[in-house]
Amino acid sequence: MENRLQPSALNSGNEYSAMSGNAISETKYYAPNSNGNIELENLYKYYKSMGQALDAFKLNNTINADNQIIFFNRVPKVGSQTFMELLRRLSIRNNFLFHRDSVQRVETIRLALYQQEELADMISDLPKPSVYVKHVVYTNFTKFKLPTPIYVNLVRDPIERIISWFYYIRAPWYYVERKQAFPDLPLPDPQWLRKDFETCVLRKDPECTYTQGATNEGIGDHRRQTLFFCGHDPECLPFNSVGALERAKNVVETQYSVVGVLEDMNTTLTVLEKYIPRFFAGATEIYYNEIKNFNKINKNNFKPPVSEEIKDIVRQNFSREIEFFKYCKQRLNTQFLAASLMDSK
């Protein structure tokens, strides 16, 4: 049965439905921040008013996995470098193997059908338990009659994410690293490097226009966070489309064990520890004991502040990307609340 949450309840039009579950660990929770507490309280009141019980077991997709392999098909600029380092350290603590894709000259996130099968086959053949990390959109293993991995990912506020990406690909150290890896790569135009996001938006530069329904796939075009969850099909390409949004939400709800939120790592780490304890036991402790080191990874000191006025202009064209982000936040909070209620019994 599917229930639609009303905007009056959570300021969101997102959907919730029950999902199959797995054994939940007994790890204690770290409380979310004050804003998170308010959101959780509203969420609890909504479910209570509907007479609907929250069951952490039914909200956990980990039981659906056929392999003790985590597939982290990481979205760019959502803190995935830090999360990858966390996984690397957890692999030592929790005795699993860590694997990541090699650095690519050109990152191809949508694959041809035969490439999807090769990727799924390679991941399925990894020793168990393992983690595999790669920038690639959601890949359906069952399409190739291969065992389903444990899917995890992270999301970020879409506007903050594209601003981060805009300056990341212009950072001096980014090109130093790229030239070291690929010496024959040409250097970019200095004028392009000096471009700032606010001017780019105000002048309606094609790089910062974000046209509805656009299907750009050029290098560096990472405006679609939904694409990483929607999949490889052409229907997932049109920017900010209803079809891509609904497909992405359905994949998250039915396939992903946990989709964390960069802006709320407390809740993210706690849900990961609760819902996938085999891999994430001790994640919160490791993350916060070494947070200074984690925060230095991929931090861009060349990113200037962007005004709220400019962000509001951009938000007008990101309505469905923003809805997807809110949906993922709501789902994460629902998982957190369900496990918290189970702990209190």
C-alpha positions as CSV (number, residue, x, y, z in Angstrom):
1,M,0.0,0.0,0.0
2,E,1.3,3.5,-0.9
3,N,0.6,6.6,1.1
4,R,1.2,10.1,-0.2
5,L,2.5,12.6,2.4
6,Q,0.7,15.9,2.1
7,P,2.6,19.2,2.0
8,S,0.7,20.4,5.1
9,A,2.4,17.6,7.0
10,L,6.0,17.9,5.9
11,N,6.2,20.7,3.4
12,S,6.7,18.0,0.7
13,G,4.7,16.1,-1.8
14,N,6.9,13.0,-1.6
15,E,5.8,9.4,-1.2
16,Y,6.3,6.7,1.3
17,S,5.7,3.0,1.1
18,A,6.9,0.0,3.1
19,M,10.0,-1.9,2.0
20,S,11.5,-5.3,2.9
21,G,13.8,-5.4,5.9
22,N,16.9,-6.9,7.4
23,A,18.2,-7.5,10.9
24,I,19.0,-4.1,12.5
25,S,22.0,-3.7,14.8
26,E,21.7,-2.5,18.4
27,T,24.0,0.5,17.9
28,K,22.8,3.6,19.9
29,Y,21.8,6.7,18.0
30,Y,23.4,10.1,17.9
31,A,20.7,12.8,18.0
32,P,20.3,14.9,14.8
33,N,20.6,18.7,15.0
34,S,17.8,20.9,16.2
35,N,16.3,21.4,12.7
36,G,16.4,17.6,12.2
37,N,14.6,17.1,15.5
38,I,11.7,19.4,14.4
39,E,11.5,17.5,11.1
40,L,11.5,14.1,12.8
41,E,8.8,15.3,15.3
42,N,6.6,16.4,12.3
43,L,7.2,13.1,10.6
44,Y,6.3,11.2,13.7
45,K,3.1,13.2,14.2
46,Y,2.1,12.6,10.6
47,Y,2.4,8.8,10.9
48,K,0.7,8.8,14.2
49,S,-2.2,10.8,12.8
50,M,-2.6,8.3,10.0
51,G,-2.6,5.4,12.6
52,Q,0.4,4.0,10.7
53,A,3.2,2.1,12.6
54,L,6.7,2.5,11.4
55,D,8.7,-0.7,11.1
56,A,12.5,-0.4,10.6
57,F,12.6,-4.0,9.2
58,K,10.2,-3.0,6.4
59,L,12.2,0.1,5.6
60,N,15.5,-1.8,5.0
61,N,16.3,-3.0,1.5
62,T,19.4,-4.8,2.6
63,I,17.6,-8.1,2.9
64,N,16.9,-7.9,-0.9
65,A,20.6,-8.1,-1.7
66,D,21.8,-11.4,-3.0
67,N,25.5,-10.6,-2.4
68,Q,27.6,-9.3,0.5
69,I,28.8,-6.6,-1.8
70,I,28.2,-2.8,-1.4
71,F,27.9,-0.9,-4.6
72,F,28.5,2.8,-4.0
73,N,27.8,4.4,-7.4
74,R,28.9,7.8,-6.1
75,V,27.3,11.1,-7.2
76,P,29.9,13.8,-7.7
77,K,30.3,16.6,-5.2
78,V,28.2,15.1,-2.4
79,G,31.1,14.4,-0.1
80,S,31.8,11.1,-1.8
81,Q,35.6,11.4,-1.4
82,T,35.3,11.7,2.3
83,F,32.7,8.8,2.4
84,M,35.1,6.7,0.3
85,E,37.9,7.3,2.8
86,L,35.5,6.3,5.6
87,L,34.7,3.0,3.7
88,R,38.4,2.4,3.3
89,R,39.0,2.7,7.0
90,L,35.9,0.7,7.9
91,S,37.2,-2.1,5.6
92,I,40.1,-2.6,8.0
93,R,37.9,-2.4,11.1
94,N,35.1,-4.6,9.8
95,N,37.1,-7.0,7.7
96,F,35.9,-6.5,4.2
97,L,37.7,-5.6,0.9
98,F,37.6,-2.1,-0.6
99,H,37.7,-1.6,-4.4
100,R,37.4,1.5,-6.5
101,D,37.4,2.3,-10.1
102,S,40.6,3.7,-11.6
103,V,40.8,7.4,-12.5
104,Q,39.4,7.9,-16.0
105,R,40.5,10.4,-18.7
106,V,36.8,10.9,-19.5
107,E,34.3,9.8,-16.9
108,T,31.4,8.0,-18.6
109,I,28.5,7.7,-16.2
110,R,25.9,6.2,-18.7
111,L,27.0,2.9,-20.3
112,A,26.0,0.9,-23.3
113,L,24.1,-2.3,-22.4
114,Y,27.1,-4.5,-22.9
115,Q,29.2,-2.2,-20.7
116,Q,26.5,-2.4,-18.0
117,E,26.7,-6.2,-18.1
118,E,30.5,-6.2,-17.9
119,L,30.4,-3.9,-14.9
120,A,27.7,-6.0,-13.1
121,D,29.6,-9.2,-13.9
122,M,32.9,-7.7,-12.6
123,I,31.3,-6.5,-9.3
124,S,29.5,-9.8,-8.8
125,D,32.8,-11.7,-9.1
126,L,34.5,-9.7,-6.3
127,P,35.4,-11.6,-3.1
128,K,32.8,-11.4,-0.4
129,P,32.4,-9.2,1.6
130,S,33.5,-6.2,-0.5
131,V,32.8,-2.6,-1.4
132,Y,33.0,-1.3,-4.9
133,V,33.0,2.5,-5.7
134,K,32.5,4.1,-9.1
135,H,31.0,7.3,-10.6
136,V,28.2,5.6,-12.6
137,V,24.4,5.8,-12.7
138,Y,22.2,3.1,-11.1
139,T,22.8,-0.3,-12.8
140,N,20.2,-3.1,-12.6
141,F,22.0,-6.4,-12.0
142,T,18.9,-8.5,-12.2
143,K,18.6,-7.5,-15.9
144,F,21.6,-9.7,-16.5
145,K,20.5,-12.5,-14.1
146,L,23.3,-11.5,-11.7
147,P,22.9,-11.2,-7.9
148,T,21.8,-7.8,-6.5
149,P,24.4,-5.9,-4.5
150,I,23.7,-3.6,-1.5
151,Y,23.2,-0.2,-3.1
152,V,24.2,2.9,-1.1
153,N,24.7,6.6,-2.1
154,L,24.7,10.2,-0.9
155,V,22.8,13.3,-2.1
156,R,23.3,17.0,-1.5
157,D,21.2,20.1,-2.0
158,P,21.1,20.4,-5.8
159,I,22.0,24.1,-5.9
160,E,24.9,23.8,-3.5
161,R,26.1,20.8,-5.5
162,I,26.2,22.5,-8.9
163,I,28.0,25.5,-7.4
164,S,30.5,23.2,-5.8
165,W,31.0,21.4,-9.2
166,F,31.3,24.8,-11.1
167,Y,34.3,25.8,-8.9
168,Y,35.8,22.3,-8.5
169,I,36.5,22.0,-12.2
170,R,38.2,25.4,-12.1
171,A,40.4,24.8,-9.1
172,P,44.2,24.9,-9.9
173,W,44.9,21.7,-8.0
174,Y,42.2,19.9,-10.1
175,Y,44.2,20.6,-13.3
176,V,47.5,19.8,-11.7
177,E,46.2,16.4,-10.7
178,R,44.6,15.8,-14.2
179,K,47.9,16.8,-16.0
180,Q,49.8,14.4,-13.7
181,A,47.5,11.6,-14.6
182,F,47.1,12.5,-18.3
183,P,50.1,14.6,-19.4
184,D,48.7,15.2,-22.9
185,L,45.5,16.9,-21.7
186,P,45.2,20.4,-23.1
187,L,44.9,23.3,-20.6
188,P,41.6,25.1,-20.5
189,D,41.0,28.6,-21.7
190,P,42.1,31.1,-19.0
191,Q,38.9,33.1,-19.5
192,W,36.8,30.0,-18.8
193,L,38.9,29.4,-15.6
194,R,38.2,33.0,-14.4
195,K,34.5,32.7,-14.9
196,D,32.4,33.2,-11.7
197,F,29.1,31.5,-11.0
198,E,27.1,34.7,-10.3
199,T,28.1,36.4,-13.6
200,C,27.6,33.1,-15.4
201,V,24.0,33.0,-14.2
202,L,23.2,36.7,-14.7
203,R,24.6,36.7,-18.2
204,K,22.6,33.6,-19.1
205,D,25.8,31.8,-20.1
206,P,24.8,28.4,-21.6
207,E,26.9,26.7,-18.8
208,C,24.6,28.2,-16.2
209,T,21.2,28.3,-18.0
210,Y,19.9,24.8,-17.0
211,T,17.3,24.6,-19.7
212,Q,14.3,22.4,-18.9
213,G,14.4,19.1,-20.7
214,A,17.9,19.5,-21.9
215,T,19.8,16.3,-22.5
216,N,23.4,17.5,-22.4
217,E,25.9,14.8,-21.6
218,G,29.2,16.7,-22.1
219,I,32.1,16.3,-19.7
220,G,31.4,18.2,-16.5
221,D,27.7,18.4,-17.0
222,H,26.5,17.0,-13.6
223,R,23.3,19.0,-13.1
224,R,21.1,15.9,-12.8
225,Q,21.5,14.3,-9.4
226,T,18.4,12.2,-10.3
227,L,20.3,10.6,-13.2
228,F,22.5,8.6,-10.8
229,F,19.4,6.9,-9.4
230,C,17.2,6.8,-12.5
231,G,19.6,4.7,-14.6
232,H,21.0,4.4,-18.1
233,D,17.8,4.6,-20.1
234,P,17.3,7.7,-22.4
235,E,14.2,8.5,-20.5
236,C,16.5,9.5,-17.6
237,L,18.3,12.2,-19.5
238,P,15.9,15.2,-19.8
239,F,16.8,17.7,-17.2
240,N,14.3,18.3,-14.4
241,S,11.7,16.1,-16.0
242,V,8.8,14.4,-14.2
243,G,9.7,11.0,-15.7
244,A,13.3,11.0,-14.5
245,L,12.1,12.2,-11.0
246,E,9.6,9.4,-10.6
247,R,11.9,6.7,-11.9
248,A,14.7,7.9,-9.6
249,K,12.3,8.0,-6.5
250,N,11.1,4.5,-7.3
251,V,14.7,3.1,-7.6
252,V,15.7,4.7,-4.3
253,E,12.6,3.3,-2.5
254,T,12.9,-0.2,-3.9
255,Q,16.6,-0.8,-4.5
256,Y,18.7,1.4,-2.2
257,S,19.4,0.3,1.4
258,V,20.5,3.8,2.4
259,V,20.8,7.1,0.6
260,G,22.5,9.5,2.9
261,V,22.4,13.3,3.0
262,L,25.6,15.3,3.1
263,E,24.0,18.1,5.1
264,D,23.0,15.6,7.8
265,M,25.8,13.2,8.4
266,N,24.7,12.5,12.0
267,T,21.5,10.8,10.7
268,T,23.2,9.4,7.7
269,L,25.9,7.6,9.7
270,T,23.4,6.4,12.3
271,V,21.1,4.9,9.7
272,L,24.0,3.2,7.9
273,E,25.1,1.7,11.2
274,K,21.6,0.5,11.9
275,Y,20.6,-0.8,8.5
276,I,23.9,-2.2,7.2
277,P,25.8,-3.1,10.4
278,R,28.1,-5.7,8.7
279,F,29.9,-2.9,6.9
280,F,29.2,0.3,8.8
281,A,29.6,-0.7,12.5
282,G,31.7,2.0,14.1
283,A,31.2,4.5,11.2
284,T,30.2,7.4,13.5
285,E,33.1,6.9,15.8
286,I,35.6,6.8,13.0
287,Y,34.1,9.7,11.1
288,Y,34.0,12.1,14.1
289,N,37.3,11.0,15.6
290,E,39.0,11.9,12.4
291,I,36.7,14.6,11.0
292,K,39.5,17.2,10.6
293,N,41.3,14.8,8.2
294,F,38.0,14.0,6.4
295,N,37.1,17.6,5.8
296,K,40.4,18.3,4.1
297,I,39.7,15.8,1.3
298,N,38.6,17.6,-1.9
299,K,37.9,20.9,0.0
300,N,38.0,23.8,-2.5
301,N,39.4,27.0,-0.9
302,F,38.9,28.8,-4.3
303,K,35.1,28.7,-4.1
304,P,33.7,32.2,-3.3
305,P,30.3,32.7,-1.6
306,V,27.2,32.9,-3.8
307,S,24.3,35.2,-2.9
308,E,20.9,33.8,-2.1
309,E,19.5,36.0,-4.9
310,I,21.5,34.1,-7.4
311,K,20.6,30.8,-5.8
312,D,16.9,31.7,-6.0
313,I,17.2,32.3,-9.7
314,V,18.8,28.9,-10.3
315,R,16.3,27.2,-8.0
316,Q,13.5,28.1,-10.4
317,N,14.8,25.6,-12.9
318,F,15.6,22.9,-10.4
319,S,12.2,22.2,-9.0
320,R,12.2,18.5,-9.5
321,E,15.8,18.0,-8.6
322,I,15.0,19.8,-5.4
323,E,11.9,17.6,-4.9
324,F,14.1,14.5,-5.3
325,F,16.5,15.8,-2.7
326,K,13.7,16.4,-0.3
327,Y,12.3,12.9,-0.9
328,C,15.7,11.4,0.0
329,K,15.9,13.5,3.1
330,Q,12.4,12.4,4.1
331,R,13.2,8.7,3.5
332,L,16.4,8.9,5.5
333,N,14.5,10.6,8.4
334,T,11.8,7.9,8.2
335,Q,14.4,5.2,8.5
336,F,16.0,7.0,11.4
337,L,12.7,7.5,13.2
338,A,11.6,3.9,12.7
339,A,14.8,2.5,14.1
340,S,14.7,5.0,17.0
341,L,11.1,3.9,17.9
342,M,12.3,0.2,17.8
343,D,15.1,1.1,20.2
344,S,12.7,2.7,22.6
345,K,10.4,-0.3,22.9
